[in-house]
Amino acid sequence: MTGQFSSDDQWRSFQTFIAAYLFGMVHPQDILTISRRKAVSPPLVEFRCEADGILRFSMGDLAWSDEPGQFVRFRREDANQVALQTVGLLRNLDDSDEPRALRLSGSGPASSVAVLARGGFLSFGDPDKVHPARKAAQIARMTADVDIADDVIEAAAQEVGSRAFAGTKSGSIAAIAAARTLAELRTWVEPFSPTPDSGYLVGGQRGKPEA
């Protein structure tokens, strides 16, 4: 099924993923790193959410430095442009023909909701059972203006989610259906391990319907 999409399509979907992830980074514990799949360290790029809510971008060995000048701070509103520039940077590296050559690693509340598609479907069910930090990450993704222009993989997943919602009227089921389709269409899925609190795989097929 993934064969119908080109390498350019996969990179465009990867850009959507990064932008949506960055929009959901609202907690000081949120970290996202992108590394070569065949290497452990250092990461190619790293994103962090600072205590004041501003995001920061760093590269390679500098990703582990808190020294001034070793990273660039940016507003969450600029996530689309930062995602575009990040993909351009990664595509110019050796041995990075497709996103499947990369490995993502994340921690914090944003990682527990990254299984969702762009964020067009959501049902909290019982609000008292949703951790406030995770809820904040989901709301941030839901309300963000993620650039999905020309992302045919995202469009296909959203169409599946829309049909699921029309048939069930359940935002949770629709979100899982869309995420499952992304897992089937993206060649670089399953970059994360399940998180203890959510049981989600980023872009994967596992999740808690009651979330």
Number of C-alpha atoms within 10 A of each C-alpha: 7 13 9 8 14 11 14 13 18 23 24 22 24 25 26 26 23 22 28 28 27 32 27 30 29 27 22 16 15 22 22 22 21 22 20 19 15 9 11 9 12 17 23 22 20 24 22 26 24 17 11 9 15 17 26 18 20 22 19 16 14 18 20 14 13 10 8 7 10 14 19 12 15 15 13 21 16 13 24 22 12 19 22 18 13 17 17 13 12 21 15 10 10 7 11 14 15 18 25 18 14 20 21 20 16 24 15 20 27 29 26 24 25 27 31 31 30 26 24 17 22 18 15 15 14 9 11 8 10 14 13 12 14 21 18 18 25 26 15 21 27 20 12 21 16 22 17 19 10 11 18 15 24 26 17 15 23 24 16 20 26 20 14 20 18 12 11 12 12 16 22 24 23 30 30 26 25 32 30 22 23 29 22 18 22 24 19 21 21 17 18 20 14 17 17 8 10 18 14 22 24 29 27 24 19 16 23 11 15 12 20
